[in-house]
Amino acid sequence: MSYRIRLEPSGHEFTALPQESLLEAALRSGINPRYNCSNGTCGDCRARVIQGQVGQHMARDFHFSERERAQGYVMLCATHAESDLVIQADEANSPREMPLQQVPVKLVKFEPVSDKVGVLQLRTSRSNTLRFMAGQYVRLEMAGLPPLDVSIASCPCNGMHLYFHLHRDSEHPLVAQLFAGQHSGAALTVHGPYGELSLDDDSPRPLLMVALGSDFAISKSLIEHAVNLELTQPLRLYWLADAATGHYLDNYCRSWMDVLDDYAFVELHTAAALPSQTEIADLLARLQAASPSPAEADIYLAGPESFTTACSAGLLKLGADPSRLFVFHRRQAMRG
Ligand code: FES
């Protein structure tokens, strides 16, 4: 059994199971309610039940006055649904509204997935998860090493398990240490999130994602968020990579066919890490010939600046709307 929850004033809707908190249900559905501790202490997730019945999901330290209780105030993290609900709650609607956080994390795993790319998995404590939006990046800090800015490769619906795609050619010593296998039990701190772009989930236009190499991480976060939101418009993913970087999650990309109504994945191979002008021209020709066209779509470009600049210029010539072209730049420094 699940209940239908509507948030006011946004009108966002999601389903909640009786055994999960309203906060867990909202995050799982790609909604961004205001929250912090997730354990009933801080009061940041306070919201007002306008219609329906709720139950207490867990004990909470934060106390409401008699008057607030009578008005229907609850903590989303400490409350579960016992009927369909209408709730008045604050939500973050853009990355600018995300609070800057400093979150201690443990390194769970670092796994090389191709000659050049490794997937880093970090875990926060249950009570201090990272709140972010798809497409944002963070600063990783480990004692004795300079900080590393890196895009988040995972879905904002899970702020506890964070994934990153690190490129071996980065000049950063943390990346070098990880590839050298020196990482067991490491403790790090995540600062952020940073970045002012995310998925415009209010737009009904088709989605066109173009990523180069390990900047696929950004597209992955955006697409996972789109899946969570159950967006129904056409979605196309074009992923360019050289042989050393590889399309290291190609099967995962294909698996989105099972959950997206109208989805296609195109793997494009480049001779080197940075595509040549001819290879970019080939990409643009494919985009021009495809449906939906660049003129019809919201376009999300991810890669180093030289790549996104060349692609953006070509896409505008193909009729892309400049206000619907979202460019995400590579965060990891690269040689060459
Ligand atoms: S998030 Fe802190 S009380 Fe709910």
Residues whose N, C-alpha, C, O or C-beta is under 5 A from the ligand:
A	BS01	FES	Y35 N36 C37 S38 N39 G40 T41 C42 G43 D44 C45 M75 C77
